[in-house]
């Protein structure tokens, strides 16, 4: 059975409309899943114009949204008149429309209409001005679902995953948030998420917090007193994990194939490395929710919006990961 994927229009003032148009114009996408598009039809039409493609969509009311393979079904949310939103600019209208589209997709997931979600980029500033009271899309979705189980955000380039213990928090708060309990939780979630994406036994490397993994305590004791014991405990729990490794070399080990994932301690520790390894192929996965959610790892790229220059490869890869995770989830039911 083909997975049912909701493709969600993100910020209409960015490169999202053309990315979605380019993806939907590809025949393989239609063969891989039953696709349901959520967004303003006028915005997608503008994306088609920029991308130089023409799409054939069946526009249906939300109450009759039943995606099927081989055809494009769309819910026209009619919430973003392009004439009222300047391309390449942050606006509350754009943020409200993106948040509305995302919320509708979450509702369809909750109701069992779709199996996974892929969205083209949001702009966090626009989302906040448009009504999002949460720090990011993951927190918004977790609150919507009332999620009480572990959940988290991952960045993926090719077969290499990056998980993190802390995410969108000030750097000065990171050390206090590095606890054995949190580390074990992230390692368990990473293993679960990667198994859902097709890894039978993911191998995880843990990055140190301090330079040279603390250098015997000279540069801090977190790696010795907290991280190393957590890694040892995780191994006893059956997780394939090693570390902590100095963060300036851990991604070299992973790049060379010794590990499938790196668990970093804070946002930029992993983001810088993973984007250098493949910014043009990067995907962000939100895992641990009732449905898998994937999006390209880049942003709205306001500087090139409307110019037809946006690279669809990360969007294509996000769609493929969402399909794969949804397919494996359905096979386990």
Residue pairs with C-beta under 8 A, 6 or more apart in sequence:
1 330
2 32
2 33
2 34
2 69
3 32
3 33
3 34
3 115
3 116
3 322
3 323
3 326
3 327
3 330
4 33
4 34
4 36
4 67
4 113
4 114
4 115
4 116
4 326
5 33
5 34
5 35
5 36
5 67
5 114
5 115
5 116
5 117
5 118
5 319
5 322
5 323
5 326
6 36
6 37
6 38
6 105
6 108
6 109
6 114
6 116
6 117
6 118
7 20
7 23
7 24
7 35
7 36
7 37
7 38
7 118
7 119
7 120
7 319
8 38
8 39
8 101
8 102
8 105
8 117
8 118
8 119
8 120
9 16
9 17
9 20
9 37
9 38
9 39
9 40
9 43
9 44
9 77
9 80
9 97
9 98
9 101
9 119
9 120
10 16
10 98
10 101
10 119
10 120
10 121
10 122
10 123
10 295
10 300
11 94
11 95
11 98
11 121
11 122
11 123
11 126
11 300
12 39
12 40
12 43
12 46
12 80
12 82
12 85
12 94
12 97
12 98
13 85
13 86
13 87
13 88
13 89
13 90
13 91
13 94
13 123
13 126
13 300
13 302
13 305
14 88
14 121
14 123
14 299
14 300
14 301
14 302
14 305
15 120
15 121
15 300
15 301
15 304
15 305
15 310
16 47
16 120
16 121
16 300
17 43
17 44
17 46
17 47
17 50
17 120
18 47
18 50
18 51
18 306
18 308
18 310
19 47
19 120
19 121
19 296
19 310
19 312
19 315
20 37
20 39
20 44
20 47
20 120
20 315
21 44
21 47
21 48
21 50
21 51
21 53
21 55
22 51
22 53
22 310
22 312
22 315
23 29
23 312
23 315
23 316
23 319
24 35
24 37
24 53
24 55
24 72
25 51
25 53
25 55
26 316
29 35
29 316
29 319
30 69
30 70
30 71
30 72
31 69
31 70
32 319
32 320
32 323
33 69
33 319
33 323
33 326
34 67
34 68
34 69
34 73
35 67
35 72
35 73
36 65
36 67
36 73
36 74
36 75
36 108
36 113
36 114
37 44
37 57
37 72
37 73
37 74
37 75
38 74
38 75
38 77
38 101
38 104
38 105
38 108
39 74
39 76
39 77
39 80
39 97
39 101
40 76
40 77
40 78
40 79
40 80
40 81
40 82
40 97
41 57
41 59
41 74
41 76
41 78
42 78
42 80
42 81
42 82
43 80
43 82
43 97
44 55
44 57
44 74
46 82
48 54
48 55
50 306
50 307
50 308
51 308
52 308
55 72
56 72
57 72
57 73
57 74
58 71
58 72
58 73
58 74
59 74
59 75
59 76
60 66
60 73
60 74
60 75
61 75
62 75
62 104
65 73
65 75
65 108
65 113
66 73
66 113
67 73
67 113
67 114
75 104
77 97
77 100
77 101
77 104
79 96
79 97
79 100
79 101
80 93
80 94
80 97
84 93
85 91
85 93
85 94
87 302
87 305
87 306
88 302
88 303
88 305
88 306
89 302
90 123
90 125
90 126
90 129
90 302
91 126
91 129
92 126
92 129
92 130
93 130
94 123
94 126
94 130
95 123
95 125
95 126
95 127
95 128
95 129
95 130
95 131
95 132
96 130
96 131
97 130
98 122
98 123
98 126
98 127
98 130
99 127
99 130
99 131
99 132
99 140
101 119
102 117
102 119
102 122
102 137
102 140
102 141
103 144
105 114
105 117
105 119
106 117
106 141
106 144
106 145
108 114
109 115
109 116
109 117
109 290
109 291
110 144
110 145
110 290
114 291
115 291
115 326
115 329
115 330
116 291
116 292
116 293
116 294
116 322
116 323
116 325
116 326
117 291
117 292
117 293
117 294
117 322
118 293
118 294
118 295
118 315
118 318
118 319
118 322
119 137
119 293
119 295
120 295
120 296
120 315
121 295
121 296
121 298
121 299
121 300
121 301
122 137
122 295
122 300
123 299
123 300
123 302
124 136
127 137
132 140
134 140
134 143
135 168
136 153
136 167
136 168
137 286
137 293
137 295
138 151
138 152
138 153
138 167
138 286
141 147
141 286
141 289
141 293
142 151
142 289
145 289
145 290
147 288
147 289
147 290
149 288
150 185
150 188
150 189
150 288
151 189
151 286
151 287
151 288
151 289
152 163
152 164
152 167
152 186
152 189
152 190
152 193
152 286
152 287
152 288
153 164
153 167
153 284
153 285
153 286
153 287
154 161
154 162
154 163
154 190
154 193
154 284
154 285
154 286
154 287
155 161
155 162
155 270
155 271
155 274
155 275
155 282
155 283
155 284
155 285
155 297
156 162
156 282
156 283
156 284
156 285
156 297
156 317
156 321
157 274
157 277
157 278
157 281
157 282
157 283
158 278
158 281
159 260
160 254
160 255
160 260
160 261
160 262
160 274
160 277
161 190
161 193
161 194
161 202
161 260
161 261
161 262
161 285
162 261
162 262
162 264
162 270
162 271
162 273
162 274
163 186
163 189
163 190
163 193
163 204
163 261
163 262
163 263
163 264
163 270
164 186
164 263
164 264
164 265
164 266
164 267
164 269
164 270
165 177
165 178
165 182
165 183
165 186
165 263
165 264
165 265
165 266
166 173
166 174
166 177
166 178
166 265
166 266
166 267
167 266
167 267
168 267
169 177
169 266
169 267
171 266
174 209
174 265
174 266
175 209
175 220
175 222
178 209
178 222
178 226
178 227
178 265
179 226
180 226
180 229
180 230
180 233
183 206
183 226
183 227
183 230
183 231
183 234
183 263
184 230
184 233
184 234
184 237
186 263
187 204
187 206
187 230
187 234
187 239
187 241
187 263
188 234
188 237
188 239
189 287
189 288
190 202
190 204
190 261
190 263
191 202
191 204
191 239
192 287
192 288
193 285
193 287
193 288
194 202
194 260
194 261
195 202
196 287
196 292
196 325
196 328
196 329
197 285
197 321
197 324
197 325
197 328
198 324
198 328
199 260
201 240
202 240
202 260
202 261
203 240
203 241
203 242
203 258
203 259
203 260
203 261
204 239
204 240
204 241
204 242
204 259
204 260
204 261
204 262
204 263
205 241
205 242
205 243
205 245
205 250
205 253
205 254
205 258
205 259
205 261
205 262
205 263
206 227
206 230
206 231
206 241
206 242
206 243
206 244
206 245
206 250
206 262
206 263
207 243
207 244
207 245
207 246
207 247
207 250
207 262
207 263
207 264
207 265
207 269
207 270
208 214
208 223
208 227
208 243
208 244
208 245
208 246
208 247
208 250
208 265
209 220
209 222
209 223
209 227
209 244
209 247
209 265
210 219
210 220
210 222
210 223
211 219
211 246
211 248
212 219
212 246
213 223
213 244
213 245
213 246
214 220
214 221
214 222
214 223
214 224
216 224
217 224
223 244
227 243
227 244
227 265
228 243
228 244
231 241
231 242
231 243
231 244
234 241
235 241
241 263
242 259
243 250
243 263
245 253
247 264
247 265
247 269
250 262
251 262
251 273
251 274
251 277
253 259
254 260
254 261
254 262
255 277
262 270
262 273
264 270
274 282
274 297
275 282
275 297
279 297
279 298
280 311
280 313
280 314
281 313
281 314
281 317
282 296
282 297
282 298
282 314
283 294
283 295
283 296
283 297
283 314
283 317
283 318
283 321
284 294
284 295
284 296
284 297
284 318
285 292
285 293
285 294
285 321
285 325
286 292
286 293
286 294
286 295
291 326
291 329
292 321
292 322
292 325
292 326
292 329
293 322
294 318
294 319
294 321
294 322
294 325
295 318
296 314
296 315
296 317
296 318
297 314
298 314
301 310
304 310
